[in-house]
């Protein structure tokens, strides 16, 4: 079954929030964030004290969200 581009866009608009909520509720999403946030901190700041990196990771994770638009 082929759908028109317009239909795909409308379905995407209708589903994006629900899909984002679904992804955020998955434990894999949390696991991925736990892995990637410290990597991103290291990439941007270089070597950082482990306690500082942990605190930054916690603060940053509280500010990140996946959301449908």
Secondary structure by P-SEA (a helix, b strand, c coil): ccccaaaaaaaaaacaaaaaaaaaacaaaaaaaaacaaaaaaaacccccaaaaaaaaaaaaaacccccc
